[in-house]
Amino acid sequence: MYDDVKVVRLQTGEEMIAQVKVSKNNVILKKPAVILPAGEGRIGLAPYLPYCEYEEMELQKVHVIFMLEPVAEFKDQYVQSFISNIVIPDAMTAAAINSA
C-alpha cells in the first residue's frame, strides 16, 4: 500500500516525502511534506508551503536530484500524518490501553 511514496531531493537541497507520479518531463508530488532535522538525530515532517492552496505540485524533472524509497517506519509516519487520518498507537500506548 502507498507504493508511490518516495523521498525526493531537489536541486535546492530540500528533501521531501510525498506520493509521486512521474511523467515524461515532470514529477508530480501529491501532499508533499518537507523533512526537517529535529535535533539529537531525529527528523520531523512539516507541510510543504502550508500557506498555499494545492493538492499536487508539478516539478520539472531537471529540478529533482533523486527519488528513493523511504524506510517503512518513516513512510508510515508520513502516511499517518499527511494521507490517512487513522492514528496507529505505538506499543506503549497500546499496552496502556490494554491494561486499563
C-alpha positions, 0 to 999 in steps of 0.5 A: 500500500502507498507504493508511490511514496518516495523521498525526493531531493531537489536541486535546492537541497530540500528533501521531501516525502510525498506520493509521486507520479512521474511523467515524461518531463515532470514529477508530480508530488501529491501532499508533499511534506518537507523533512526537517532535522529535529535535533539529537538525530531525529527528523520531523515532517512539516507541510510543504508551503502550508500557506498555499492552496494545492493538492499536487505540485508539478516539478520539472524533472531537471529540478529533482536530484533523486527519488528513493524509497523511504524506510517503512517506519518513516513512510508510515509516519508520513502516511499517518500524518499527511494521507490517512487520518487513522492514528496507529498507537505505538506499543506503549500506548497500546499496552496502556490501553490494554491494561486499563 
